[in-house]
Amino acid sequence: MVSRAKSSGKRMETINTNAAGIDIGSERHYVAIDPSKSDSSVRNFGCYTPDLEEMARWLIDCGVKTVAMESTGVYWIPVYQVLEQYGLELQLVDARHVKNVPGRKTDVVDCQWLQQLHSYGLLRGCFIPEARIAVLREYWRHRASLVESASREILHMQKSLEQMNVQLHKVLSDITGVTGMNIIRAIVAGERRPLVLAGMRERGVKKSESEIMKALSGNYREEHLFTLEQALELYDVLHAKIAACDKKIEECLSGFESKVGPGQLTRKACKTRRKNQPHFDLHKQLYRISGVDLTAIDGIDSLTAQAIISEVGFDLSMFASPNNA
């Protein structure tokens, strides 16, 4: 006979007595509080800002101090921001972690389950950067999407050239370098003579002028020239947007306090801007606000350092380490 362990009779202790749970949706948000706080312990609110403000006031009127919500897409962001403005303590949780907690009942509404788990202190919040880092992260992520979009237009230009049998990419390592862009812009402007196009070759190009001429002796069909022109225009527009985004990033970084004195940079700024590098001295800004040269770490350049800072900020104490795991 299998013996069963006797129940200790102990119940889980409530840690967050004034907790609420929110099931985030694209159009409606379902909110649950302790049934003892209100006759209607579960309510739903719309996604418009006045609805979110009504939600915040209702929570405060019910004595709620702390709120847990799932990180559903981007729908949680407006809710989080409005509730934060009303002074509520917020905990964003990963939906996968909630589902992995044993004991969930199928007839329990998601928001009630969140409220219950949060009241027992069983939820671990996701990392939310401080406000300034969150702004910087938004700009940097948007910049990354612009760079990615510009890269797709490079592929479109290369495809148009390939279809015309203009083998520019076989004689140049990068068709968006100075030589490549000069030639592409000339082709779009109407130039077809291989000798003239090859004469735009810059110093440092390894291929000879005669070989470049052979690569540029293509079949310039109208439909492919049209797609090449369109891709070039989009490429230029995207790079103009990247430059505008760089200005916002520089302004954002300039708002951080300086941790080094004037003239303490570890190296001089590079005079030439490399491809996809920001349109300002990123290395100088990162050194100024961090107080250390992050690029001294092997494999870390300014772009990588900026990506890390924009995601996690400067305070890494909340992340697990051998000392606090």
N, C-alpha and C positions, 0 to 999 in steps of 0.2 A: 504494500500500500504506500502510495506517495503522500507524504505528509506536507501540509501547507503551512507556510510561515504565518504566524499570527500577526494581524495588523496591529501596529503600535497605537492606533487610534489618534495619532497626531495629524493635524491639518496643516496645510501650507500656510505660512505666515504672510499676511499682506504687508508688502513693503511700501508700495505707492498707493496710499489710501485715496488720493484724489487724482486717479489716472483715467485717461480716456483712450479709446482706440478708434482709428479712422481707416475705413476701407476706401482707398482712392480709386476713382473711376474717371473715365473721360468726360462724362456728362453729369454724374451724380456722385456725391461723396457720402458714405454712410458712417455715422458717428455713434459710438456707444460709450456710455458712462456707467458708473456704479448705480444699480437700480434704486439704491436708497437715496440718491441725490435728486431724483426727479421722477414724476409719474411716467413720463415717456423717456425711458433710458436709451432708446435708439431713435435717432432722427436722421433724415437725409437732407442734404443741401445741394443746390446747384453749383455750377462751376464759375459763375460770374463773380466778379469782385464783391458786389454788395452781398451776394449769398455767403461768400467766405467770411466777410465781416460779421454777418449775422451769426454764423457758426462760432466765431471767436467770442462774441458777446454772450451767446448761450452757454458756452463752456465756462466762461468766467462767472456768469450768474449761478451756475451749478457748483461752483467751488472747485473746478478742475484746475490743477496746477501743472500737470505733466501729460503729454500726449504722445502716443506711438502711432506711426503710420508706415505703410509699406512703400518702398521705393519703386513705384509703378511708372515706368517710362519717364516722361518729363511732367506728367500730370501732377505730381506731388509738389513741384517747385512753387507754383502760386500759393498753394495751401500753406506750405511751410513758411513762405515769406510773410503772408498776412498774419498767421498765428504768432510768428516771431515778433512782429510789430506790436502785437497786443500783450507781449510779455510772458507768453506761455513757454514752459520748458518743453522742448521737442526732441523726439528720438526717432530717427529714420532707421528702419530695419529692412534687411534683405528678405524678400518673400520666401526664398528657399530656406532660410534659417527658421522662419515661423512654421513652415510645413514640416520641418524635421523634428519639431518638438512633439514627443509622444503624448497621446491622450486626447487628440482632437476628435470632436464629435461631428458627424456629418450634418446634424441639424442645427449646429451652432453657426450663427451669422459671423462672417469674417471679422467685422468690426468688434463684435462681442468677444471673440477669441483673442483678438489683439489686446483688448482692454483687460481681459482676465490675465493673460500672460504678463502684461506690463505691470499690473497691480502686484504680481508675485515677484517682479524683478527678474523675469526669465528671458528678457530680450536684450540683445546686444546691439547697440546703435552703430550705424554706418559712419564712416568718417565724413565730416562736413568741414571744409576749410573755413578759416575766418573770412570776413566779408571782403577784405582787400584782395586776398588770394583767390576768392571765388570770382571776382571781377577779372583779375588777370588770367585766370584759367579760361574764362569764357572767350576773351579776346584771342588767347593762344590757340584754343581748339578751333575757333573760327578761321584763324590764319592757316592752320593745318589743312582744313577743308578747302580753302582757296588754293593752296599749293597743290593739293591733290587734283583739283579740277583743272589747274593749269597744266599739270602733267598729262592729263587725258587729251588736252588740245595738242600737245606735242605729238602724241601718238596719232591723232587725226591728221596733222600736217605730214607726218612721216608716211601714213597710209596714202594720202593724196599724191605725194611725190613718187611713192613706189608704183602706184597705178599708172603714172605717166612715164615709168621707167627712168625717173630722175634719181639716180642712186647716190644722193647726197650723203646719206648716213654711212655709206661704205668708204667714203674718202675723208669724212670728218668724224671725230670721236663723239662730238656733241653738236647736233644741228642747231641748237639754241645758243651756241657760242657766238662770238662777234662775227666770224666769217659766215657761219651758217645763216644767221638772221639777216645779214646784209644780202646774201644771195636770195633767200626766200622773199624778202621784201622787194628785191629787184624783179624777181619772177612775177610776183603779184602786180607790180607796177607796169609789167608788159615787156620786160627784157627777156629775150630768148637766146641770144648769141652766146654760145659756150665760152668763147674767148673773153668776152666782156665779163661774164659771170665769174669765170675762173680768176680774172684779174682782181677780184675783190678779196682774194685770199690774203689773210693776215700773216705776219711773221710768226713763225712757230708751228705752222701747219706742216705736217710731215709729208703729205702727199704732194707730188709735183703738180705744176700747173697743167701739164698735158694730161695727166691722169684725171684731174678734176674736170677738165674739159670733156673727156670721154663720159664721165659719170653724169654730166649735165646735158648730154645730147639725148634728150628724151622726146616723148610724144606728148606735146602740150595740148591735151584735150580740154575743151571748154568746161565740161562738167567737173573735171578734177581740179582745174584752176579755181573754179567757184568754191568748191569745198575747202581748198587750201586757203583761199582768201578769208572765208568764214572762220576757219580754225585760227588763223593768225589774228584776226580781229578779236576773237574771244580770248586768246592768249594775252593780248595786250591789255584788254579790259580787266582780266583777272589779276594781272601784275600791277595794274593801277590800284585795284582794290587791296592787294597785299600791301602796297606802299601806304595806303590810307590806314590800314589796320596796324601797321608798324608804328604810325604816329600815336595811335591810341595806346599801344603797348608801352611805348616810351613815356608817354604822359603818366600811365599807371605806375611804371617803375620809378619814375621821378618822385612820386608821392611817398615812397618808402624812406624812412630815415636812413641817413648815411652812417655806416659803421667804420669808416676809414677817414683819415684826414686827407686834405688835398695833396696831390703829388705822390700818393702811396701805391699807385698801380704797379703791378709786378712786371708788366711789359707794355710796350708801346702798341697802340691800336694799329691793326692792319690797314694799309692805305687803300688796298683794292678790295672791293666787295665781291665775295664769292656767290655763286648761284644759290638762290633761295635764302641767303643770309638776310637778316633784317636791315632796313635802311638807316640804322644807327649803330653806335658802338655797343652791342649787347654785352660783350665781355666786360667793358668798363662799368656798365650799370650793375651787372651781377656781382662784380667784385665790391662795388660801393655799398650795396645793400646787404651783402652776406658777410663782408669782412675777410673773406678768404678767396683764393683763386681756385675755384672749383675745377677749372680746366687742367689743373696740375695732376688730377687723377687720370690714370691711364684709361683711354677709351672714352673720356668725357670731354666733349667740346661745348661751346657756348649754347648751341641749340639743344643739346641733350640736357645740360644743366638747367636751362630755362624751362624745358618740358617737365622736369622733376619738380622744380620749385612751384610752377604753376599748378601742379596737381596736389602737392602735399604741404607746401609752404616751408617754413624754416623750423618749426617746432615738431620734432619727430618723437616726442616723449610718449604719445598715445599709441605708437606702433610697437608691436611685440619685439623684444630683443632678449638675449640671454639673461639680462638682468630683471626684466619685467614680464617675461612670457607667462 
